[in-house]
Amino acid sequence: MQLFGKISSFTQNNSFGKIRTYILCGVKEMGKRIIFHVDVNSAYLSWEAVYRLQHGDSLDLRTIPSIVGGNPETRHGIVLTKSIPAKKYGIQTGETLHTALAKCPELVIIPPNYGLYMQCSKAFGDILREYSPLVEQYSIDEYFMDFSNMERLFKDPVVAAYMLKDRIKSELGFTVNIGVSTNKILAKMASELQKPDKVHTIFPDEIAEKMWVLPIEELFMVGRATSKKLRSRGIRTIGDLAHYDPKLIKPFLHSHGLLVWNYANGIECNPVRENRRPIIKGMGNSTTIAFDIDDRKTAHLVLLSLTETVATRLRQSGYCARLVSVSFRTNEFFDCSHQRKIFSAIDCTNAIYEVARELFDELWKCEPIRHLGIRVSELCQNDFQQMTFFEKDYAKQRAVDRAIDSIRERFGNGSVFRSAFLNSGVRFSSGGTMDDEEYPMMSSQL
């Protein structure tokens, strides 16, 4: 096979000696493993649509121009996910609600409900674990499954993938794409082919036909900056990169160039890691306010509403934070930020809010504010907490937080909230994500 011959010659004479074992590993394992990559189609929007249909709504959000993200009342924020009809208007993930509405004035905007999404993600993963003992959650809407040696239960992995896809659709109400191959990168690339509700394969002998013909931007880990550098050198397709001399890539893309060259050739040998925690650097929440905030009480309420969302996501992901940051933008577009490191890692809503409020008070000089944000980082697992004599004991408040999380998970995000928000003009839970998500997009380490 041409692919194997190319890899062999490269390992014998190359300037990247450190990855020789890595490549040989990929060749050795290729053909032995069967890996699934299962990806929810338009996850947030699909989960919102299913939830609303199950609770009596007659309109399926997936059939109309709709998005999840931002605040539908103020029309501020960004698009987190979009429906297929919205995509036809040129609406893109990450753009502002203002520009999205300019493209489609009748666009339906749904605020994000992260508690619901975590619940749907767990239900989705529970079904996958019935098909394989090795299931790795890679993002909130993506899982890898090691389907190797499962022939005794399912003779044909592709047939099993169709069974799994249809079962998720039947039992949970949303659709997924499943990519099937011999390693993670090829399974991931396969799942990204035609959507929605499809099963695709990219086995080693299908790489040239199905993957090499794609534009270079379609390759995982090739972003805008990388694709620009590659295209400037005549590399326009994944196949062009796969056939390019890797020694000529290093000078302008360094180690990242070798990584994407490997991926273009379908080389990757990382195992599916059972129960691996997603690598999260931080979590944040921010909001643009429809009016100028010029009093401390209202600013504190907005901070509290942002903290509610961040702290809930922090606990649901099983983390505590050691660093709290606060930022704001004035009505004259002047940006300020302030952060503080905490000795004992925290996940308690009140504890995070107290730090955020103190940071804001130290930073704010009574300028009118239009945008507020909070972020927590330096995360660690919340298996236990190290207490000190000099800091507050939040044990009781953490117990209250857990009870509230449980109620909201069962009855909805608005089932219980603080009385301070009554008649205040401030939503009890506002803003969207900022910086890192609960589960980040896939990194270079599959």
MIZA-26776 format. One line per 10 residues: their letters; for each residue x, y, z of C-alpha. Coordinates in steps of 0.001 Angstrom, whole numbers. Layout:
% residues N
A> X/Y/Z  ...
This chain:
% residues 446
MQLFGKISSF> 0/0/0  1316/3422/-952  669/4937/2493  2771/2342/4318  5628/2637/1826  5743/6369/2331  5797/6055/6102  8572/3455/5972  10866/5611/3852  10216/8595/6080
TQNNSFGKIR> 11196/6731/9248  14474/5582/7720  15677/9052/6776  14098/12064/8452  14903/15003/10688  12161/14182/13177  13733/11216/14914  11779/11716/18109  8517/10627/16523  9852/7532/14756
TYILCGVKEM> 8398/5271/17418  5113/7186/17219  4790/6562/13468  5790/2905/13707  3208/2509/16448  568/3951/14144  1499/1543/11345  1609/-1441/13680  -1749/-751/15269  -3512/239/12032
GKRIIFHVDV> -5842/-2560/11026  -6069/-4108/14490  -8299/-1565/16181  -11822/-440/15392  -12565/3050/16720  -15870/4943/16639  -16154/8706/16889  -19731/9663/17821  -20655/13330/17418  -24033/14945/18148
NSAYLSWEAV> -25406/17018/15262  -25810/20675/16359  -25731/19488/19969  -27028/22443/21975  -29784/23188/19486  -30762/19508/19140  -30964/19079/22897  -33043/22235/23265  -35387/21089/20501  -35878/17617/21976
YRLQHGDSLD> -36440/18976/25478  -39066/21445/24259  -40863/18826/22152  -40969/16466/25117  -42535/19240/27216  -45370/20038/24835  -43862/22467/22337  -45204/21774/18839  -42380/23566/17019  -39109/21739/16316
LRTIPSIVGG> -36289/24295/16517  -34260/22204/14094  -36729/22880/11279  -36628/26689/11429  -33859/29331/11410  -32787/29198/15058  -29687/29452/17233  -28590/28845/20791  -26579/31642/22372  -26727/35082/23896
NPETRHGIVL> -29738/36814/25374  -32953/36865/23278  -34287/39871/25217  -31301/42175/24794  -30088/40463/21614  -26516/40536/22864  -24047/37659/22853  -22709/35182/20300  -24002/32199/18334  -23046/28927/20051
TKSIPAKKYG> -24809/26613/17593  -27239/26984/14700  -29917/24987/12896  -29488/23810/9305  -32095/26362/8072  -30118/29117/9865  -26943/27937/8158  -28558/28655/4782  -28629/32349/5717  -24857/32305/6196
IQTGETLHTA> -25050/32412/9993  -21826/31132/11566  -20913/29846/14994  -19124/32537/16994  -20622/35576/15278  -22599/38128/17253  -26371/37995/17561  -26468/41453/16006  -24904/40269/12739  -26907/37012/12769
LAKCPELVII> -30170/38955/13064  -29098/41219/10225  -28826/38126/8020  -32117/36622/9246  -34494/39013/11091  -36934/36176/11942  -34184/34172/13626  -35316/32407/16833  -32824/32896/19684  -32633/30435/22588
PPNYGLYMQC> -30499/31206/25672  -28114/28391/26656  -29088/25926/29388  -25869/24195/30414  -27514/22038/33067  -29713/20467/30393  -26744/19926/28074  -24710/18142/30747  -27686/15890/31446  -28136/15050/27749
SKAFGDILRE> -24416/14409/27355  -24468/11914/30229  -27518/10061/28843  -25808/9880/25461  -22626/8448/27008  -24543/5877/29064  -25922/4305/25870  -22462/4135/24310  -21108/2244/27319  -23575/-543/26596
YSPLVEQYSI> -21708/-1184/23332  -18109/-1030/24544  -16214/-1123/27851  -13840/1582/26552  -15635/4891/26045  -13865/8257/26260  -15711/11560/26479  -13741/14087/24489  -16120/17029/24584  -19648/17666/25771
DEYFMDFSNM> -21025/16286/22476  -18250/13928/21333  -17212/10456/22435  -14647/7953/21221  -15405/4227/21516  -12942/1369/21165  -14966/-1257/19317  -12080/-3692/18920  -12732/-7362/19730  -16494/-6798/19880
ERLFKDPVVA> -17142/-9117/16922  -18601/-11763/19213  -21510/-9424/19890  -21608/-7419/16644  -20167/-9144/13591  -19914/-6020/11468  -18800/-2745/13144  -20480/-623/10455  -23796/-2406/10997  -23330/-1885/14743
AYMLKDRIKS> -22700/1826/14134  -26007/2127/12281  -27778/283/15125  -26224/2660/17666  -27072/5761/15641  -30689/4701/15224  -31038/3754/18887  -29827/7183/20056  -32293/8834/17676  -35153/6610/18843
ELGFTVNIGV> -34530/6748/22599  -33090/10251/23074  -34642/12075/20146  -31516/13638/18601  -29226/12548/15779  -25520/11768/15688  -22846/11161/13109  -20588/8156/13639  -17157/7802/12074  -15641/4324/11930
STNKILAKMA> -11961/3584/11366  -8787/2091/12813  -7679/5100/14888  -9006/8301/16390  -7971/10769/13699  -9542/8778/10872  -12709/8134/12895  -12907/11854/13689  -12453/12812/10036  -15068/10240/8987
SELQKPDKVH> -17685/11627/11362  -17182/15092/9848  -18255/13960/6386  -21808/14537/5188  -24249/15419/8003  -26633/14912/9748  -27631/11419/10955  -24965/9510/8997  -22414/6725/9425  -19155/7067/7487
TIFPDEIAEK> -15936/5074/7304  -12389/6122/6449  -10331/2943/6667  -6661/3105/5607  -7456/1974/2052  -10093/4740/1795  -7860/7657/2793  -6980/8659/-773  -10574/8463/-2002  -12371/10070/946
MWVLPIEELF> -9863/12287/2774  -7071/13377/462  -9536/15051/-1931  -10830/17401/792  -9649/21035/1093  -6756/21471/3507  -9019/23428/5894  -11056/20254/6502  -8119/18516/8216  -8323/18419/11985
MVGRATSKKL> -5894/20901/13628  -5508/22998/10469  -6916/26401/11357  -7053/29665/9471  -3434/30662/10085  -2038/27218/9276  -4106/26842/6109  -2927/30244/4902  725/29190/5275  91/25865/3564
RSRGIRTIGD> -1833/27387/652  928/29948/104  3157/26964/-690  703/25313/-3050  -750/22869/-508  -4474/23101/-1216  -5824/19668/-314  -5182/17135/2437  -3601/14931/-220  -1173/17701/-1158
LAHYDPKLIK> -20/17853/2455  206/14058/2748  2550/13925/-253  4632/16941/794  8153/16411/2084  7857/16720/5892  11410/18068/6111  10235/21138/4192  7279/21700/6518  9306/22055/9718
PFLHSHGLLV> 10917/25437/8885  7555/27235/8652  5223/25162/10845  7711/23620/13300  6390/20659/15325  2797/21491/14412  3692/20852/10787  4747/17295/11585  1538/16778/13544  -749/17797/10669
WNYANGIECN> 1429/15853/8201  851/12753/10326  -2879/13445/10444  -2999/13953/6665  -1504/10479/6304  -3905/8985/8856  -1154/8380/11414  -2275/8426/15058  -2090/5718/17725  -3421/7125/20999
PVRENRRPII> -5676/4710/22891  -9258/5356/23908  -8947/6371/27559  -11790/5182/29743  -13194/7776/32169  -10616/10383/31154  -11444/13836/32461  -11543/16490/29779  -8601/18874/30019  -10091/22212/31034
KGMGNSTTIA> -7963/25303/31542  -10750/27547/32726  -14427/28440/32625  -15967/31822/32098  -19180/33719/31588  -19827/37222/30320  -22717/39402/29244  -23345/42652/27432  -25978/44661/29289  -28762/46467/27424
FDIDDRKTAH> -28327/49561/29595  -25461/51387/31296  -24783/50135/34818  -23813/53057/36986  -24629/51758/40479  -22764/49184/42545  -25839/47166/43583  -26856/46368/40006  -23282/45570/39027  -23060/43135/41951
LVLLSLTETV> -26304/41456/40850  -24995/40952/37319  -21790/39501/38740  -23845/37143/40909  -25901/35979/37928  -22700/35245/35982  -21179/33464/38973  -24257/31230/39308  -23654/29798/35834  -19867/29454/36193
ATRLRQSGYC> -20014/27803/39628  -22685/25338/38498  -20635/24302/35468  -17552/24016/37671  -19281/21592/40057  -20876/19580/37260  -17455/19064/35699  -15951/17972/39020  -13502/20835/39466  -12523/23554/41934
ARLVSVSFRT> -10749/26806/41023  -7733/28588/42497  -7932/31771/40418  -10865/34161/39942  -10840/36945/37338  -13283/39787/36732  -13431/42045/33681  -15658/44836/32459  -16018/47227/29539  -17256/50786/29964
NEFFDCSHQR> -19722/52553/27691  -16685/54199/26080  -15188/50757/25277  -12448/50928/27885  -11551/47418/29137  -10384/46565/32662  -9617/43270/34385  -8457/42095/37786  -7656/38658/39204  -6808/37002/42499
KIFSAIDCTN> -5277/33679/43437  -6953/31735/46245  -5050/29525/48663  -7815/26895/48948  -9498/25846/45696  -13252/26551/45681  -16387/25571/43774  -18963/27236/46038  -21120/29901/44367  -20965/32297/47328
AIYEVARELF> -17214/31867/47738  -16526/32675/44086  -18977/35571/44166  -17369/37124/47253  -13970/37137/45548  -15460/38467/42302  -17292/41234/44133  -14143/42315/45982  -12167/42347/42729  -14830/44454/41049
DELWKCEPIR> -14974/46944/43908  -11196/47353/43811  -11256/47927/40050  -14381/49984/39384  -14172/53793/39447  -17912/54405/38945  -17700/54516/35145  -20893/53394/33317  -20512/49691/32396  -21893/47865/29348
HLGIRVSELC> -20128/44494/29604  -19208/42306/32581  -17374/38991/32763  -16071/36483/35288  -13638/33628/34786  -12190/30883/36979  -8983/29016/36187  -6110/27003/37684  -8577/24164/38091  -8104/21022/40157
QNDFQQMTFF> -10280/18030/40932  -12851/18473/43682  -12344/15054/45287  -11326/16749/48513  -10646/20248/49830  -7709/21414/51912  -9026/23767/54591  -7078/26454/56477  -7566/28270/59776  -7607/31627/58014
EKDYAKQRAV> -10343/31146/55417  -14091/30625/55668  -15553/27155/55878  -18045/26815/53027  -19081/23214/53818  -22709/24095/54556  -22993/26368/51545  -21509/23662/49314  -24221/21288/50529  -26842/23896/49613
DRAIDSIRER> -25222/24304/46197  -25436/20567/45563  -29110/20517/46542  -29888/23452/44251  -27962/21831/41384  -30009/18680/41842  -33313/20583/41803  -32354/22551/38694  -31179/19432/36897  -34522/17755/37557
FGNGSVFRSA> -36981/20628/37191  -35155/23169/35033  -32736/26044/35511  -35457/28496/36554  -37072/26232/39148  -35182/27902/41998  -33264/31172/42147  -32267/33869/44630  -34880/36367/45748  -32395/39201/45136
FLNSGVRFSS> -33232/38923/41427  -36976/39485/41909  -38048/42774/40286  -34393/43737/39832  -34339/43837/36046  -31391/41396/36109  -31784/37783/35020  -30872/35203/37680  -28654/33421/35149  -27186/35517/32377
GGTMDDEEYP> -24442/35497/29808  -22887/32875/27597  -19558/31077/27636  -16286/32978/27631  -12906/31509/26764  -13024/27785/27594  -16122/25617/27455  -17007/22895/29962  -15396/20526/27504  -12963/22242/25164
MMSSQL> -12742/21540/21478  -10382/18690/20691  -6744/19530/21241  -3866/18100/19223  -3714/15229/21717  -6475/12871/20647
